Amino acid sequence: MKKFTFNSKLFTSHFYNPSLWILCIVFSHLEGYSQITSNLDPKSQLSQYILKNWNTEDGLTSESTNDLMQSEDGYIWIATYTGLHRFDGKDFTVFTSQNSQLPSSNILRIDKDSKGRIWLGTLHGVAIYEKGNIFIPEGFEKIKDITTEDMFVAHNDDVWVSSKSNELCLLYTSPSPRD
């Protein structure tokens, strides 16, 4: 068995490339990632595969990403400090508080529910992307001052949000709240 040791100089000089890390994060978060890796031929060299990365020169407006997901229609959604990016494999479309109804351009978390809606945790509350529109759901205005630390959409589509101010919010999406 080969033993691995951690060399911080090697790590910072050879492995700290923001574009490379963004690509690694994208692949690790994609649904079906195990299908992608299981299709790789173990006899082939890695140099035989094509690796593509994207950065600010290609349309990303930030070198930092906060969260990633893939929607049912195949788009890759990227949460950044400078907006929500939708990637179609070639071009980025960027949504900000200036060109949409986002409560903040600082997008911290992304998740999706069973109806295909994309939930966005921002610096100033929660929003939804649905059928080309971004909006704050009715009744959710009261959490506009909450900065999202983490967010989870449950199997029943209720949304759990933890905040940077040590609050835990359960947002009921069904007509009547549960006890």
N, C-alpha and C positions, 0 to 999 in steps of 0.2 A: 504494500500500500504506500503510495506517495504521500509524504508529509508536506503540508503547505505552511509557510510562515508569512506573516504580514510585514511588508516593508513599506513604511509610510512614505519614504522618499520616492520609491518606485510608483506607488499609487498616485501621488500627486503629480508626478512628472509625466506619467504615461497614460493614466486612466482618467484624469480629470479633464474631460472634454465635454462641455455642456451639451453640445449637439448629440454626441454619442450617448450620453446618459438619457436624453430625451427619447431617443430611439429605443433604448433598452426598456425604459418605462412604458413606452407605447406597446411594445411586444409583450411585456409581462402583464399588462392589464387587458389585453384583447381577449374577448370571449373566443374560445376555440384555439387558444394559444397552444395547448397540448396537441391539438390536431396538426398545427403548423410544425411543431418540433418533431412529432412522430413521423411526418412525411419526409424529413431530412434523411438522406442516405448516409449512414454512418461510415461508409467506405470513402465518401467524397471529402476532399479537403474544404475547409471553410472558405478558402480563397475562390472556390468555384461558385459560391453563392454571391448574389448581388446584394450589397448593403447600401441603402440610401438613407441619408439623414437630411434634415431640414433645420434651418436656423433663421435668424432675423433677416438675412439677405433673401430668403425664399418666401417671406410673408409673415412669419411669426413676429409678433410685436414685443415679445419678451423672451429672454433666454432662460427664464425660470418657469417651471410648470408646477401647479399645485395638485392637479388631479386629471385623470383621463378616463374616458369610457368610449364605447362604440355603440351607436344607436342601431335600432333594428334595420334602418335603411342603409346601413354601412358606413355612415359618416363617423369620423373620429372627432370627438369633442375634447378640447383641451382647455382647462381652467388655468388662467394666468393672472398676474397682478395687473395686467393692462387690458383685460377683456376675455371674453369667451371666444375661442377659435373653433370653427367648424372646418374640418379638412376632408376633402373629397378624394384624396390620393394625388392631387396635382396642385390645387389652389386652396388658400385659406380665406374664409370669410370671417371677419372679426366683428363681434357685437360688443358695444360699450354702453355706458350710461348716456353718452352723447347721441348715439344713433339708434337706441332702443329704449325700452322701459325698464332696463336693469336698474336696480336701486344703487348699484355701485359697479364700477368697472373692475374692481378687485374681486375676482371670482376665486373662491377658496376650495369649494367642493362641488362635485357633480354626481348625480345618481339618476336612475330612471325607474319609473313605476311600471306596473303591468299594462297600463294603457298606452305606453310609449312616450309619455311626457317626460321631459328632462328637468329635473329639479336642480336648482342652482343655489348653493350656499355662498353668500357674498359678505363683504365687510359690513353691509347694512341690511341684513335680513335675507329672506328667501324669495326666489322668483321661479317661474316655470317657463320653459320653452315648449310650445305646443303648436304644431301645424304652421310654422313660420312666424309665430308671435311670441314675444316675451312679455310676461305680465306678473304682477303680484296678486296671488289669489285673494279673493274676498275674505276678510277676517284675519289675514296674515299681516296686515299693516301694523298691528300692535307689536310685532317683533322686529320692526325696522331698525331698532337701535342695537340689535344683537349681532355681534360678529361671529360668524360660523367658525367653529373649531373643527367639528366633524358633523357628518350628516349620514343618515341611513334611511332608506325607504323600505319599510317592512313588507311582508308578503301581502298584507291587506291594504297596502298603499298609504298607510299612516306614515308620517315623516317624523323621525327623531332628529333633533338638532342639539348639539352641545355647543356652548358658547365659550368664548375666551374669558368671559366674566363669571365662569363657574355656574352657569345655568344649564339645565336640561329641559328642553321643550318637546312636548309631544303634540304634533299638529295633526288633528283628526281630519281625514279627507272624506270620510263618510258623512251622511246627513246628520246623524245623531251621535254625539260623543259617548264613549263608554265610561264606566266608573273605574 
